């Protein structure tokens, strides 16, 4: 009997060693990305840029009930006076959305999902106006729709991403990075830091975050009278910013290696900004909170 327990203990030890070998490198990697964050004044400077954005709209790609809320998959379109559009995140196609529903159902007991169409299909002919594309991070539910986008759009749009997002991948982001590398997008140049900008899109700021993934990125959009901050999956719900609530041990340590110290610092930073009357923090998966801000859905 004692020999049997030794075997069991040995197998358990091997499992822990294997997990450590698998998980420690991505945890160390994400902990190495903690760029400086801009202050409120620097972010507000985007609102004073000449020829800045005139509107921000959202597209719902898919949704699934999880617990007492809906887990929605959103993309965003920023519009300028000249008709140019910048797209943040690309969503998924129907098969990938169905697979995601099944995964969330297994992990979290989520219910039946609803697919509303690819972002490309919902944009119709307006897709030709998309001149730039960015991603809050490279998880598959944010990136897989780039295939449908390229099929409909063809060449001509540029990808704007930080070096962290381009260069640093883990087991959850390699597939998304490969999709972008093989897509119709060509990489555009960014200027300055911590708020990176492009003269092609005045009033749009790109800020490296880290925390959720090494390449997690915030997009700041300065309209004349409002500042929109697209925070990706730093949290899955807007209320988690207000209550400073993390995603739990299993998620942040085993499923998605996060820098939990950094995500807490980001929540506190975002909470302070969101408290301003003319600033809204937008969480990628929280449609209900987004709708309370007054942002309108995209209509072709």
C-alpha positions in Angstrom: 0.0 0.0 0.0 2.8 2.4 0.9 4.4 1.7 -2.5 1.1 2.5 -4.2 0.9 5.9 -2.5 4.5 6.6 -3.5 3.5 6.0 -7.1 0.5 8.3 -6.8 2.6 11.0 -5.2 5.2 10.6 -7.9 2.6 11.1 -10.6 1.2 14.1 -8.9 4.7 15.6 -8.7 5.2 15.0 -12.4 1.9 16.8 -13.2 3.0 19.8 -11.2 6.4 19.8 -12.8 4.8 19.6 -16.3 2.5 22.5 -15.4 5.4 24.5 -14.2 7.4 23.9 -17.3 4.3 24.9 -19.4 3.1 27.9 -17.4 6.2 29.5 -15.8 7.6 31.0 -19.1 4.4 32.8 -20.2 4.0 34.1 -16.6 7.5 35.5 -16.6 7.0 36.9 -20.1 3.8 38.8 -19.2 5.4 40.1 -16.0 8.2 41.7 -18.1 5.7 44.1 -19.8 4.8 47.0 -17.6 5.1 50.2 -19.7 4.5 53.6 -18.2 0.9 54.7 -18.3 -0.1 58.2 -19.5 -1.8 60.6 -17.1 -5.2 62.1 -17.7 -3.9 65.3 -19.2 -1.9 63.4 -21.8 -5.0 61.4 -22.7 -7.1 64.5 -22.9 -4.7 66.0 -25.4 -6.1 63.6 -28.0 -9.4 65.6 -27.7 -7.7 68.8 -28.9 -6.1 67.3 -32.0 -7.0 69.0 -35.3 -9.2 66.9 -37.6 -9.8 64.3 -35.0 -12.5 61.5 -35.0 -16.2 62.5 -35.3 -17.9 59.3 -34.1 -17.4 55.9 -32.5 -19.7 52.9 -33.1 -19.9 49.3 -32.0 -20.7 46.0 -33.7 -21.9 42.9 -31.8 -20.4 39.8 -33.3 -21.7 37.2 -30.9 -23.1 36.8 -27.4 -23.7 34.1 -24.8 -25.3 34.1 -21.4 -22.9 33.3 -18.6 -24.2 33.4 -15.1 -26.2 36.6 -14.5 -24.7 38.5 -17.5 -24.1 38.2 -21.2 -20.6 37.6 -22.5 -20.6 39.6 -25.7 -18.0 39.9 -28.5 -17.6 43.5 -29.7 -15.8 45.3 -32.4 -15.5 49.1 -32.7 -15.3 51.5 -35.6 -13.9 55.0 -35.3 -14.9 57.5 -38.0 -13.2 60.6 -39.4 -14.7 63.5 -41.4 -13.1 62.3 -44.6 -15.0 58.9 -44.2 -12.0 56.9 -43.1 -12.6 54.2 -40.5 -10.4 52.5 -38.0 -11.5 49.1 -36.7 -10.7 47.7 -33.2 -10.9 43.9 -33.0 -12.3 41.7 -35.7 -14.5 39.1 -33.9 -15.0 35.6 -35.2 -16.8 33.6 -37.9 -19.8 31.5 -37.1 -17.9 28.2 -36.6 -15.3 29.7 -34.3 -18.0 31.5 -32.3 -19.8 28.1 -31.9 -16.6 26.5 -30.7 -16.1 29.4 -28.3 -19.6 28.9 -26.9 -18.9 25.3 -26.3 -15.6 26.1 -24.5 -17.2 28.7 -22.2 -20.1 26.3 -21.6 -17.6 23.6 -20.4 -15.5 26.0 -18.3 -18.2 28.3 -16.9 -21.6 26.8 -17.6 -22.5 29.3 -20.2 -25.8 28.9 -22.1 -26.7 28.9 -25.8 -24.9 31.5 -27.9 -26.2 33.8 -30.6 -24.1 34.7 -33.7 -25.0 38.0 -35.3 -22.7 37.8 -38.3 -19.1 38.5 -39.0 -17.9 42.1 -38.7 -17.2 42.1 -42.4 -20.8 41.0 -43.3 -22.3 43.6 -40.9 -20.2 46.4 -42.4 -21.2 45.6 -46.0 -19.7 48.0 -48.5 -18.4 50.3 -45.7 -15.6 47.9 -45.2 -13.7 49.6 -48.0 -13.5 52.7 -45.8 -11.5 50.8 -43.2 -7.9 52.2 -43.5 -6.5 51.0 -40.2 -7.0 48.0 -37.9 -5.9 47.4 -34.3 -6.4 44.7 -31.7 -6.7 45.0 -27.9 -4.9 41.7 -27.8 -4.5 38.6 -30.0 -6.8 36.0 -28.4 -8.7 34.1 -31.1 -12.1 35.6 -30.3 -10.7 39.0 -31.2 -8.6 38.1 -34.2 -10.2 35.2 -36.1 -12.6 37.4 -38.1 -9.7 39.0 -39.9 -10.0 36.3 -42.5 -13.5 37.3 -43.4 -12.4 41.0 -43.3 -9.6 40.4 -45.8 -11.9 38.3 -48.0 -14.3 41.2 -48.2 -11.8 44.2 -48.0 -8.8 43.0 -49.9 -5.5 44.8 -49.5 -5.2 48.5 -48.5 -5.7 48.5 -44.7 -2.8 48.9 -42.2 -2.3 47.1 -38.9 -1.3 49.3 -36.0 0.2 47.4 -33.0 2.8 47.8 -30.3 6.1 45.9 -30.5 5.0 44.0 -27.5 1.9 42.7 -29.3 3.9 42.0 -32.5 6.9 40.3 -30.8 5.7 38.5 -27.6 3.4 35.5 -27.9 2.3 32.7 -25.6 0.2 29.6 -26.1 -3.0 31.7 -26.2 -1.9 34.3 -28.7 0.3 32.4 -31.3 -2.7 31.4 -33.4 -4.0 35.0 -33.5 -0.5 36.4 -34.3 -0.2 33.9 -37.2 -3.6 35.0 -38.6 -2.4 38.6 -38.7 0.9 37.7 -40.1 -0.8 35.9 -43.0 -3.6 38.5 -43.5 -4.1 41.3 -46.0 -2.9 43.8 -43.5 0.5 45.6 -43.7 2.0 47.1 -40.6 1.7 50.8 -40.1 4.2 53.0 -38.3 3.6 54.5 -34.8 5.2 57.5 -33.2 6.0 58.3 -29.6 5.2 56.7 -26.3 3.5 56.0 -23.9 0.7 57.3 -26.2 1.6 56.1 -29.7 0.0 57.9 -32.6 -0.2 57.9 -36.4 -0.7 61.0 -38.5 -3.1 58.9 -40.6 -5.5 58.8 -37.6 -5.4 62.0 -35.7 -6.9 61.8 -32.2 -6.3 58.1 -31.9 -3.8 57.0 -29.2 -2.4 53.5 -28.8 -1.1 52.5 -25.3 0.7 49.3 -24.3 -0.8 47.8 -21.2 0.4 44.3 -20.6 -1.4 42.5 -17.7 -3.9 40.3 -19.5 -1.4 39.3 -22.3 2.1 40.8 -23.1 0.5 42.5 -26.1 -2.6 43.8 -24.4 -3.3 47.3 -25.8 -5.6 50.2 -24.9 -7.0 52.4 -27.7 -7.9 56.0 -26.7 -10.2 57.9 -29.0 -10.5 61.7 -28.5 -13.6 63.2 -29.8 -14.0 67.0 -29.2 -16.2 66.5 -26.2 -15.6 62.9 -25.1 -12.8 60.5 -24.5 -13.3 56.8 -25.1 -10.9 54.2 -23.7 -11.1 50.7 -25.1 -9.5 48.5 -22.5 -9.9 45.1 -24.1 -10.0 42.2 -21.6 -8.2 43.8 -18.7 -11.5 42.9 -17.1 -14.5 41.0 -18.6 -17.1 43.3 -17.0 -17.1 47.0 -16.4 -18.3 46.5 -12.8 -15.0 44.7 -12.1 -13.2 47.9 -12.8 -15.3 49.8 -10.3 -15.0 47.1 -7.6 -11.4 46.3 -8.4 -12.2 42.6 -8.9 -9.8 40.2 -10.6 -10.7 37.1 -12.6 -9.8 34.5 -10.0 -6.9 32.1 -9.4 -7.7 29.4 -12.0 -8.3 31.8 -14.9 -5.3 34.2 -14.2 -2.8 31.5 -13.3 -3.8 28.4 -15.3 -6.0 29.3 -18.2 -4.6 32.7 -19.2 -1.3 33.6 -17.6 -1.9 37.1 -16.3 0.2 39.6 -14.4 -2.3 40.0 -11.6 -0.3 42.8 -10.0 -0.4 44.7 -13.3 -4.1 44.1 -13.9 -4.9 45.4 -10.5 -2.9 48.6 -11.2 -4.7 48.9 -14.5 -8.1 48.5 -12.9 -7.3 51.3 -10.4 -6.0 53.6 -13.2 -9.1 52.9 -15.4 -11.5 53.4 -12.5 -10.1 56.9 -11.8 -10.4 57.9 -15.5 -13.9 56.4 -15.8 -15.1 58.5 -12.9 -14.8 61.6 -15.1 -18.1 62.7 -16.8 -16.6 63.0 -20.3 -14.5 59.8 -20.2 -15.8 56.2 -20.6 -13.8 53.0 -20.3 -15.2 50.3 -22.6 -14.7 46.7 -21.8 -14.7 44.4 -24.8 -17.2 41.8 -23.5 -19.7 43.9 -21.7 -22.4 45.1 -24.0 -24.8 46.0 -21.2 -22.4 48.5 -19.7 -21.5 49.8 -23.1 -25.1 50.6 -23.9 -25.5 52.7 -20.8 -22.8 55.1 -22.3 -25.0 56.1 -25.2 -22.6 54.9 -27.9 -24.6 53.9 -30.9 -24.4 50.7 -32.9 -22.9 50.8 -36.3 -25.4 51.0 -39.1 -24.2 50.5 -42.8 
